[in-house]
Amino acid sequence: MTQDQAGSLLSLPPPQVPATVLAALVETHWGLTGTLHPLTSERDQNHRLDTPAGQFTLKLANPAEPAALTAFQTEALRHAAAHAPDLPIPRVIPATDGRTIIPTGDGALRLLTWRPGTPLAHLPRTPALAAAIGSALGRLDATLVGFDHPAADHHLLWDIRNACDLAPLTPSLPDDLKPRITSFLAHFSTTTAPALARLPRQVIHGDFNPHNLLADPADPTRLTGILDFGDMTLSHRVCDLAVAASYLIDPTDPAALLVPLTQAYHQANPLSADEIALLPDLITARLVTTLTISAWRAARYPGNASYILRNAPTSRAGLDALTDPRTLAATLLRACESQNP
């Protein structure tokens, strides 16, 4: 994907096809009838479909999304389902003619199984939940290391390795954040990016945030859903962990949840010392990415601003809390080394 195409995915609003039109497409291609319930989404138009045969997720991709990218995400889901069937990811439902993607004039249409549960954003953050997240992500990344696709290496502004590309968007930031984020981006360019380039790369989920993860409210440490593979890309696996970590920073004690998260990931998918050493900078980069892109998009789509900015307060608090990256890196390294035989 070119940078222009990647920018289009962030600058265009989601499609707005009438539910009656989508329902007719579902009946034509999947032979299902039922009720569509709209779901919020940054780029796509999504619905929950309730039918006599069960519940499903109907996804209409943003028309700016290249067909190859939709195919990449779909094949990744199928790969993960085949190689790690116990992971709670949606399953792709083929149409009656066997196709997994139905092209339309408004975007590519797909049907997935519905995953039950409560978003982690609405559940208490605990060390046990952080460990469950780390274990699930480590297992998913260990599964995806064997997956490749021609569209995997595309440019995505949300990808931490592309943090330097955020500079043109910084004018949308609040005035009190601009100098700090501008300074960090310069540090990332000269120090973090060269170190990151030497670390392992693979296809990653890219957006392990608490709105994309579901759990059983009666047993919050049991994940029941891993959703939204729309930010998948070929990046560095430690970036996947950094994304998850950016949403689990306790402002009073940043290491409190990051230690069990990183330990659990490391147990499922061992990290190198170099990856762990860079993790605090990468967490900061994700926080900066969230704040910058969210501010830029919210200014353009005020009607969807509440959804776009839903993670901004947490990201701001996390950024304020990460004042000692070297000490945090040393703490995480000791915690992971304590698990080694």
URCORZI-V123048 format. One record per residue. N is the residue number from 1. RES is the residue in one letter. D_FIRST is the distance of its C-alpha to the first C-alpha in Angstrom with 1 decimal. Layout:
BEGIN
((N & RES & D_FIRST) (N & RES & D_FIRST))
END
This chain:
BEGIN
((1 & M & 0.0) (2 & T & 3.8) (3 & Q & 6.6) (4 & D & 8.1) (5 & Q & 6.2) (6 & A & 6.6) (7 & G & 10.0) (8 & S & 10.7) (9 & L & 10.7) (10 & L & 13.2) (11 & S & 15.1) (12 & L & 15.8) (13 & P & 18.6) (14 & P & 18.7) (15 & P & 19.9) (16 & Q & 23.7) (17 & V & 24.9) (18 & P & 28.7) (19 & A & 29.7) (20 & T & 32.0) (21 & V & 29.2) (22 & L & 27.3) (23 & A & 30.6) (24 & A & 31.2) (25 & L & 27.9) (26 & V & 28.7) (27 & E & 32.1) (28 & T & 31.0) (29 & H & 28.4) (30 & W & 29.7) (31 & G & 33.4) (32 & L & 33.5) (33 & T & 35.2) (34 & G & 35.5) (35 & T & 34.8) (36 & L & 31.4) (37 & H & 31.2) (38 & P & 28.3) (39 & L & 26.4) (40 & T & 24.7) (41 & S & 21.0) (42 & E & 18.6) (43 & R & 15.9) (44 & D & 17.3) (45 & Q & 20.8) (46 & N & 22.7) (47 & H & 26.3) (48 & R & 28.9) (49 & L & 30.6) (50 & D & 34.3) (51 & T & 36.0) (52 & P & 39.2) (53 & A & 37.2) (54 & G & 35.6) (55 & Q & 32.7) (56 & F & 29.0) (57 & T & 25.8) (58 & L & 24.2) (59 & K & 20.5) (60 & L & 19.0) (61 & A & 15.3) (62 & N & 14.2) (63 & P & 13.9) (64 & A & 10.7) (65 & E & 9.0) (66 & P & 7.6) (67 & A & 10.4) (68 & A & 9.0) (69 & L & 8.0) (70 & T & 11.6) (71 & A & 13.0) (72 & F & 11.7) (73 & Q & 13.5) (74 & T & 16.4) (75 & E & 17.0) (76 & A & 17.0) (77 & L & 19.7) (78 & R & 21.6) (79 & H & 21.6) (80 & A & 22.9) (81 & A & 25.5) (82 & A & 26.7) (83 & H & 27.1) (84 & A & 28.1) (85 & P & 29.8) (86 & D & 31.6) (87 & L & 28.6) (88 & P & 28.6) (89 & I & 25.2) (90 & P & 24.8) (91 & R & 25.3) (92 & V & 23.4) (93 & I & 25.9) (94 & P & 25.6) (95 & A & 26.8) (96 & T & 30.1) (97 & D & 28.7) (98 & G & 26.7) (99 & R & 23.2) (100 & T & 21.2) (101 & I & 18.9) (102 & I & 20.5) (103 & P & 18.5) (104 & T & 20.2) (105 & G & 20.0) (106 & D & 19.2) (107 & G & 16.4) (108 & A & 16.4) (109 & L & 19.7) (110 & R & 20.6) (111 & L & 23.8) (112 & L & 24.4) (113 & T & 27.6) (114 & W & 28.9) (115 & R & 29.5) (116 & P & 32.7) (117 & G & 33.5) (118 & T & 33.5) (119 & P & 30.5) (120 & L & 31.3) (121 & A & 31.0) (122 & H & 34.4) (123 & L & 36.1) (124 & P & 37.9) (125 & R & 36.0) (126 & T & 38.2) (127 & P & 38.0) (128 & A & 38.2) (129 & L & 35.2) (130 & A & 33.2) (131 & A & 34.2) (132 & A & 33.1) (133 & I & 29.7) (134 & G & 29.4) (135 & S & 30.8) (136 & A & 28.4) (137 & L & 25.3) (138 & G & 26.7) (139 & R & 27.3) (140 & L & 23.9) (141 & D & 22.3) (142 & A & 24.9) (143 & T & 23.9) (144 & L & 20.2) (145 & V & 20.9) (146 & G & 21.6) (147 & F & 18.4) (148 & D & 15.5) (149 & H & 12.8) (150 & P & 10.5) (151 & A & 7.4) (152 & A & 9.1) (153 & D & 7.8) (154 & H & 4.7) (155 & H & 5.8) (156 & L & 8.3) (157 & L & 11.3) (158 & W & 13.7) (159 & D & 13.2) (160 & I & 16.5) (161 & R & 15.4) (162 & N & 13.6) (163 & A & 16.9) (164 & C & 17.6) (165 & D & 15.0) (166 & L & 17.3) (167 & A & 19.9) (168 & P & 19.3) (169 & L & 19.8) (170 & T & 23.0) (171 & P & 25.3) (172 & S & 24.9) (173 & L & 26.5) (174 & P & 30.3) (175 & D & 32.4) (176 & D & 33.7) (177 & L & 30.3) (178 & K & 28.8) (179 & P & 30.8) (180 & R & 30.3) (181 & I & 26.5) (182 & T & 26.3) (183 & S & 28.6) (184 & F & 26.6) (185 & L & 23.3) (186 & A & 25.3) (187 & H & 26.7) (188 & F & 23.3) (189 & S & 22.2) (190 & T & 25.4) (191 & T & 26.4) (192 & T & 24.1) (193 & A & 20.8) (194 & P & 22.7) (195 & A & 24.5) (196 & L & 21.4) (197 & A & 19.8) (198 & R & 22.8) (199 & L & 22.5) (200 & P & 21.4) (201 & R & 17.8) (202 & Q & 16.8) (203 & V & 15.0) (204 & I & 16.4) (205 & H & 17.1) (206 & G & 16.1) (207 & D & 18.5) (208 & F & 22.0) (209 & N & 23.7) (210 & P & 27.1) (211 & H & 25.9) (212 & N & 23.8) (213 & L & 26.8) (214 & L & 30.0) (215 & A & 33.4) (216 & D & 36.8) (217 & P & 38.8) (218 & A & 42.0) (219 & D & 40.4) (220 & P & 37.6) (221 & T & 36.8) (222 & R & 35.9) (223 & L & 32.2) (224 & T & 31.8) (225 & G & 28.2) (226 & I & 24.7) (227 & L & 22.4) (228 & D & 19.0) (229 & F & 16.4) (230 & G & 13.6) (231 & D & 12.7) (232 & M & 12.5) (233 & T & 10.5) (234 & L & 11.8) (235 & S & 14.0) (236 & H & 17.8) (237 & R & 20.0) (238 & V & 22.3) (239 & C & 19.7) (240 & D & 20.1) (241 & L & 23.8) (242 & A & 23.4) (243 & V & 21.7) (244 & A & 24.6) (245 & A & 27.1) (246 & S & 26.1) (247 & Y & 27.6) (248 & L & 30.7) (249 & I & 32.4) (250 & D & 36.0) (251 & P & 36.9) (252 & T & 40.4) (253 & D & 39.4) (254 & P & 35.8) (255 & A & 36.5) (256 & A & 38.2) (257 & L & 35.2) (258 & L & 32.9) (259 & V & 35.4) (260 & P & 35.7) (261 & L & 31.9) (262 & T & 31.3) (263 & Q & 34.3) (264 & A & 33.2) (265 & Y & 29.7) (266 & H & 31.4) (267 & Q & 33.8) (268 & A & 31.2) (269 & N & 28.8) (270 & P & 30.5) (271 & L & 29.0) (272 & S & 30.0) (273 & A & 32.0) (274 & D & 29.3) (275 & E & 26.9) (276 & I & 29.6) (277 & A & 30.6) (278 & L & 27.2) (279 & L & 26.8) (280 & P & 28.6) (281 & D & 26.4) (282 & L & 23.3) (283 & I & 25.0) (284 & T & 25.7) (285 & A & 22.1) (286 & R & 21.1) (287 & L & 24.0) (288 & V & 23.1) (289 & T & 19.5) (290 & T & 21.1) (291 & L & 23.6) (292 & T & 21.5) (293 & I & 18.7) (294 & S & 21.5) (295 & A & 23.7) (296 & W & 21.1) (297 & R & 20.2) (298 & A & 23.9) (299 & A & 25.0) (300 & R & 22.9) (301 & Y & 23.8) (302 & P & 27.3) (303 & G & 28.0) (304 & N & 25.6) (305 & A & 26.4) (306 & S & 28.5) (307 & Y & 25.7) (308 & I & 23.1) (309 & L & 25.8) (310 & R & 27.2) (311 & N & 26.3) (312 & A & 27.1) (313 & P & 30.8) (314 & T & 30.2) (315 & S & 27.7) (316 & R & 30.2) (317 & A & 33.0) (318 & G & 31.1) (319 & L & 30.2) (320 & D & 33.9) (321 & A & 35.0) (322 & L & 33.1) (323 & T & 35.5) (324 & D & 36.3) (325 & P & 33.2) (326 & R & 35.4) (327 & T & 37.9) (328 & L & 35.3) (329 & A & 33.6) (330 & A & 37.1) (331 & T & 38.0) (332 & L & 35.0) (333 & L & 35.6) (334 & R & 39.3) (335 & A & 38.5) (336 & C & 36.2) (337 & E & 38.7) (338 & S & 41.5) (339 & Q & 39.9) (340 & N & 39.7) (341 & P & 42.7))
END
